[in-house]
Amino acid sequence: MRFDSLLYSLGHTPLVGLPHLSPSAPDAPPDRQARLWAKLEDRNPTGSVKDRAAFYMIESAEKEGLLSPGCTILEPTSGNTGISLAMVAKLRGYQLICVMPENTSAERRQLLEMWGARIIFSPAAGGSNEAVRVAKELAAEHPDWVMLYQYGNEANARAHYETTGPEILEDLPTITHFVAGLGTTGTLMGVGRYLRERVPGVQIVAAEPRYGELVYGLRNVDEGFVPELYDESVLTARYSVGSQDALRRTRELLEREGIFAGISTGCALHAALGAAAKAVKAGQRADIAFVVADGGWKYLSTGAYDGTLEEAERAIEGQLWA
Amino acid sequence: MAIEVRIPTILRSHTGGAKSVEATGATLDELIIDLDKRHPGLRDRLVDDSGLRRFVNVYLNDEDVRFLGGLATPVSDGDVLTVLPAVAGGAS
């Protein structure tokens, strides 16, 4: 495959089966099988699913005349979107400032700086909500900065409606479930809408990371945050996945299928396995695609892969692992 | 036996600091009414006239009750209910 620039090598990522983690035996009759399929989004240019949204959001802002060479882009991000935006910004001639919670992995910070982004840290307590709040304040103070705002930018969901969704359906026309992590909700909204328009009865399942108390501690229930992109009617189920389950599944994916993924992938896999178990119990066929949002490289320093699960869980307590 | 309800830090002023409390009921609505009898004021923090408050998420055995049946969701002994404030999470 040949591309004119790194940007155009975006997407068309592999969808790979998980023969060892799928719950039914390979020799079960076809109408009783539950099969899991991993969409390897770590194969994108900067190594995460966020390259799709970053490319679409910048292209869209250029078309609308919001961005011209030399402009400064501002974005609240826990890392991956920032890294993706930094790559696109570099190739298109923009400056990037990221507002990032201070409790994200060291690798994310290093990578952002390597790609040329400037980082403004937001307090750990409050997690991504706090980064969003700080970014909104900065945007108001600097009207010349362009905030793409992934949580409310329709181009984020559209990237998945126009690319991820069609790729998955082409590779897996028999799909019954789509499972992805819930953050900005862009992946689930875009792929979810695309599949629901074409696959009657398809299940769209959100896997939401459940963090330690630090992240929720100061959150007032009256001042929570729901991304503007989120439309509850696109989903059919939403699971809260704690860090121990996410870590356990991340390790199983490596040990049994050889896929080295980040911790948020374990979160999605946990929900996918739950959906598979339900289908097997009900005696129904299932083809379940889930998103591997990124590889494990950026999380080596967190301790997620060291020692026992309990040790790993303690190590990542208070960190934003998704 | 009753249903375990996990309370987020911000609402523990209603439970005397307890992280986890118990309540009973056949539906989520009944459960929250019983919870409010034991810990006055809690219902008002979770529910308004239109149902669950916008920034409150309630999970029954880790599944969001909004996709199960909302306040009418049946609950039974041994279930675990988790209350969390809505946050911007995920791989973003």
Interface residues (C-beta under 8 A of the other chain):
Chain A: S48 V49 K50 T77 S78 N80 T81 G127 S128 N129 A131 V132 Q150 Y151 G181 L182 G183 T184 T185 A206 E208 P209 R210 Y211 E213 V215 Y216 G217 L218 R219 N220 V221 D222 E223 G224 F225 V226 P227 E232 L235 T236 A237 R238 Y239 S240 V241 G242 G262 S264 A293 D294 L320 A322
Chain B: P8 T9 I10 L11 R45 L46 R53 R54 F55 V56 N57 Y59 D62 E63 D64 R66 F67 T82 L84 P85 A86 V87 A88 G89 G90 A91 S92
